[in-house]
Amino acid sequence: MRKSQLRFLSDLGTVDSEAFAEVCRNGNLRLLVRRRKMPLDDLIYSMINRKGLTLFMELRDYMKITHPEEQISKPGYLKQRMKLNPEAFKYLYRQHNREFYSDPETVKTMFKGHLVLAADGSDINVPTTPETLAVYGDASKKGSKPRAQIGLACLYDVLNRMILESDCNTVKFNEMRAAEKQIAKLYDTIGENQPFVVIMDRGYPSTPAIQRMLDSEIRFVMRLKSSDYKAEQFTLASDDEDVNIVLDKTRRRHYIGTEDEDIMFSRDAFALRIVRVRLDEDNCEVLATNLPRDVFPKECFSDLYHMRWGIETAYGTLKDRLQMENFTGTKPVLLEQDIYSTIYVSNLAEDIIRDVEEEQGTRLQSKYKHKMAINRSLSIGVLKNDLIYVIMEKDPVRKNALFSAIYEEISKNIVPIRPNRAYNRTKGQLASNYSNTHKRCF
């Protein structure tokens, strides 16, 4: 039995546990207790199986598979959903990740012995109602029609392709502050002794946050804007220097009276390594880091920072392939349930794909003209269509056979990785609403 299958079976056990039920009830012991048409376990599985259809069709299809003699109304289903704490799905994917990272044979993909984590945020379009505008804020420009959005912040393992932490915020939120909170929760998932590097884009550099990370010995790489530590960047004599950042009155005055005042006045200066990565003759990226030079020489930073793009790909998977923004309803609790359940499915899919890639490693890399990869879109489609049968099957032998069939089908769907391939973007009237290269798989 494959390791990802064992972890998924453990997830099913978690759903049946009392600890999980307590999280779902959010402290109210009277909620989600009775065995109705849609009890707690069915509520969770129906959301994992969500395909973006109308709610009537979602319920019809789910009940035909799981309880063919019964049917539940949309109001009855949504009434149950309103009782469910969205944090339950975060509990579920953290439990899955904890088992993933506890196995040293599974976590093989690292950079110089470190996990490479990317922190980034993304705007999630949600239904615009007075309630969503009040909870999440208005993302529209001045004078235009109101538009509600959620600011989703994620901490992502780019080499193992797992979302470790996620939070729904207002549309305009402090990304650095969100990242700090997520990093603090990280050790419960990956353990205290696993070294990691956090990569952040230009919107993240913050002098108080950098000082806290230096004090906590959290290793980071941040891309600087041209205006960040402008004087120090201007005086760089080489592409890799240790710079003394002086905390003068100009840098401190903005923090007087804020929660960062103490750390800004705790020292007069601090040392920061600044690396300049040349993109071409005229362009470069400037990175701030505390990585040791003996382990991370200047030459590795181009590849290291480029790995950050993995989180952009992960957001693309959530929004495009998994249809995260195709929501069940308009209430904030329903929106957050849909978001966190989609993240759980994404992690589960990547876990299964990793197992298939490991089994098929030699064939994918040497048998064909190009290096091959598992087709993620089709893999997600297979899981969305067939996983519910695995969940509902009670016989262990048949359950294992169904799971093996999923692995076998996923392993057959491979695509070539063609280097340096690019396409001209089609704009205007020629653009189609139904792309030939991005068909839905479920």
Secondary structure as GFF3:
##gff-version 3
##sequence-region A 1 442
A	DSSP	alpha_helix	3	15	.	.	.	ID=ss1
A	DSSP	alpha_helix	18	25	.	.	.	ID=ss2
A	DSSP	alpha_helix	40	48	.	.	.	ID=ss3
A	DSSP	alpha_helix	55	66	.	.	.	ID=ss4
A	DSSP	alpha_helix	74	81	.	.	.	ID=ss5
A	DSSP	alpha_helix	87	101	.	.	.	ID=ss6
A	DSSP	beta_strand	115	125	.	.	.	ID=ss7
A	DSSP	alpha_helix	130	136	.	.	.	ID=ss8
A	DSSP	beta_strand	149	157	.	.	.	ID=ss9
A	DSSP	beta_strand	162	169	.	.	.	ID=ss10
A	DSSP	alpha_helix	175	190	.	.	.	ID=ss11
A	DSSP	beta_strand	196	200	.	.	.	ID=ss12
A	DSSP	alpha_helix	207	216	.	.	.	ID=ss13
A	DSSP	beta_strand	219	223	.	.	.	ID=ss14
A	DSSP	alpha_helix	230	234	.	.	.	ID=ss15
A	DSSP	beta_strand	240	246	.	.	.	ID=ss16
A	DSSP	alpha_helix	249	252	.	.	.	ID=ss17
A	DSSP	three_ten_helix	253	255	.	.	.	ID=ss18
A	DSSP	alpha_helix	261	264	.	.	.	ID=ss19
A	DSSP	beta_strand	269	278	.	.	.	ID=ss20
A	DSSP	beta_strand	284	289	.	.	.	ID=ss21
A	DSSP	three_ten_helix	298	300	.	.	.	ID=ss22
A	DSSP	alpha_helix	301	306	.	.	.	ID=ss23
A	DSSP	alpha_helix	309	316	.	.	.	ID=ss24
A	DSSP	pi_helix	317	321	.	.	.	ID=ss25
A	DSSP	alpha_helix	332	359	.	.	.	ID=ss26
A	DSSP	alpha_helix	361	366	.	.	.	ID=ss27
A	DSSP	beta_strand	372	374	.	.	.	ID=ss28
A	DSSP	alpha_helix	376	392	.	.	.	ID=ss29
A	DSSP	alpha_helix	396	412	.	.	.	ID=ss30
A	DSSP	beta_strand	414	416	.	.	.	ID=ss31
A	DSSP	three_ten_helix	428	430	.	.	.	ID=ss32
###
